[in-house]
Amino acid sequence: MSTARTLDSLAELRTVKLFRNLSTEQLRAVAASMGRKTIKKGEFLFTEGEPSDWLYLVIKGKVKILKQSSQSKEIILEIHGSGECLAEIAVIDGNPYPAAAQALTDTTVLSVGRKAFLEMLAVHPTLSREIILGLSARLREIVSSLSSIAAQPVEKRLARALLKLGERAGIPDARGILLNLPLTRQDLADIIGATVETVIRSMGKLKNQGLITWQGKRIILQNPKGLQHLINS
């Protein structure tokens, strides 16, 4: 790996939460085991059921994790952005990828093979701790989302999903918080487990209340506190 490429990889690895406590020399060793891949919007990084041979780190762009239901309906489980890991559970336990990863935007990732990653965990115990912390936070989010889907009306589920997306991919804007994601109404329906028609009606209600607006496919959270109040009401 060239010196320039190594320095680029070190800078990129420092943006990944998993590696935030490693020294420069440790990061250099990690970078030596990694490859780089760029995929276009709509392309798949991996598919459900595929052998879990690679761990991926998102450096630039957005990736959605999706699964097919028994009715062949697409369900979006998560959306990942810069600094986040993909497929660590599957790579650790060796089972096939339990879901697919599709680029929401043109995306650049770093990749490391399963064997090399397991060796990293053995050499750097802090990585195991970071993975546990990350998975714990993700599990809490999943439990919260499942509770929301089971008990709340669509309007509240949509408000919760929009706030979560704002935390992960929001950009401060003069009008509020801009969701820097090219989400379709179908994407939102897949996230909250509703029909497109219901999502369109609910978005109209939120807009009429002055809580959100949109510009093309980009949604703007005009009143995040109002959205939270709606969820809590």
N, C-alpha and C positions, 0 to 999 in steps of 0.2 A: 504494500500500500504506500503511495507517495506521501511525502511529508505534508503537502497541502491537503490531500484527502484525509490523512490522519487527523490533522487539526480540525477540519470540518466535522469529522465524525465525533471527536471529543466534545466540541461545542454542542453538537446535536444531542449527544448522550447526556450532557448536563441538564438538558431540558426534560429528560425522562425521570419521573418521580422514582422509579425503581432504582436508579443508579445515583441518586442525589447525595448519598453518603460515602461514595467511593472516592479515593484519591486520584490524582491525575495519572499516576502510574498504573493503578488498578483499571481505570477507564481505558488506558492505552491497550492493556491486555485484552479487555473486553472488545474494544473496537477491532482488534486484529481478527476476531472470530466472526465478524459480521459482514453481511453483504447489503447491497442497496437495491431497491426495486421501486419503479414508478408505474402506477396504473392509472388509466383514464377513468373519468366519471362513468359509472355503470358497470365497470369491469369487476370481476370477483378476485379477491385475494386468496380465498379458499372457499370450499363448499362443504355443506353438511355431510358428514360421513366419510370425508376424505381423511387419510392418515395424517395425524398431527405431528408432522416432521419439523415444523418451523414455528418459532415464536416471532411475532412482529411488533415493532415499535413504530408508532406513527410519528413522523417528523414534520410532515406538512399535509394538510388536507383533512377530510372527514370521512369516516367509515361507519356504515351501519351494520350491526349484527342482527341477522334475521333468521327466522325459522319457519318452516312450513307446518301448519296445523294439520290435524287429521282430515280436515275438509279442504286441504290444499290452499288454505288462505295464508298469506304472508303476514307474519307477526314481527314487528321490529322490537327487539329486546333492549338494545342500547345503541347509542351513537358515541363514537370515540373520536377524539381530536388529537392535536399535537401533544406529545409528552406522555401518551398513554400506551399501555401494552395490550396486545390482542392474543388470546388463546393460551394464556399461561396455565390454566387448569388442565386443558387437554394435553399440553406438552409435558406437564409434570406427571400426570397419571398414565399417559401413553395411550389413552383411548382416542378414537377418531374425533375430529372436530364436531361438537354437538350442534353447531349452527354455522351459517355461512357469513362471510364478511364481504360486503360490496361497497365500492367507493361511491360516496355521495358527491365528491368533487375529485378533480385530479389530485392524486395522493402519492406522497413519497414515504416509504417505510424502510427501516433497517430490519434485517432478518438474521436470526441465529438458529442453527440447527439444534434439535432436541438434545443430542449427546453433549454438545458444547455448552448448552444452557445448564444442563444438570451438573456438569463439571464446575460451572461458575457458582452454582448454589453451594457446592461442597467447599469451594475455595473461599467464598465470601459469604459468611453466615448472615451478614446484614441484609443481603438480598432476600433471604427467606423471610426475614422480619417484615421487609417492605411489602412482599407479596401477601403475607398474612393480613397486614393492615389494609392493603388495597382491596383484597377479597372481602374482608369484614365490612368495609364501607359499601362495597357493591351489594353485598347480601342485604344490608339494611335498606338500601334503595329498592331492591327487588321486593322485599317484604312490604315496604311502604306502597309500592306501585300495585302489588297484588291486592292489598287491602283497599286501595282506591278503586280499582276495577270492580271489586266485589260489592262495594257498599255505596259508592257515590254516583250521582247522575253524570251524564256525559259532559255537561258544562263544567262541572268541578274537576272532572278527570282531565279535561282539556286544559283548564287553567293550571293545574298541577304540572302537566307535561310541559307546557310552555315556560313556566318558571324554571323547571329543571333544565330545559334546553338553554334558557337564558343564563343560568349559572355556568354551563359548560361551554357555550359558544356565543355568549352575548357580548356586544360591543356598545359602550356608552354612545348615545346619539342625542342630538338636540331634542328629538321627539320622544326619547325614552331609552329602551334597550333594543338594539337591532340584533335579531337572530341571524348570525352569519352562516346560514344553512339554506340551500336551495330545496326546501321541503315542499312537497306537493300535498294537497288535501288528502290524497290516498296514504301518503307517508304518515300523516298525523292520525288518520283512522287506524292504520296498522299499529301505531304506538299505543293508542288508548283502547283498542279493541272495540271499535265502533264502525258504523257504515260511513261512507264518504258523505252521503246526504245529511246525516246527523251532524257530522263535523262542520259542514258548510253552514247549517242552521245555527249551530252553537257559536261559531266564529262571528256570524252576523250579530248575534245577541251581545257577545263580548265587545264588538266594535261599537254597537249602539250605546253601550254603557260607558264608552270612552276608555276601555281597558286595553284594547289593542287596535292596531290598524295594520296595513300591509302595503308594500310597494313591490309589485310583481310577485315573485315567490318568497320575498323576504318579509318576515313578520316583525312588527315593532311592538314591543310591550310598552305601551304608553303609561300605564299605571301599575307597576309591579305590586305595590302595597294593596291596591284595590283587588288584584287577582288573589293575593294571599288572604285578604278579608273574605272574598267569595268562597275560597276553599274552607275557611274556618267557620263560615256561617252555617 
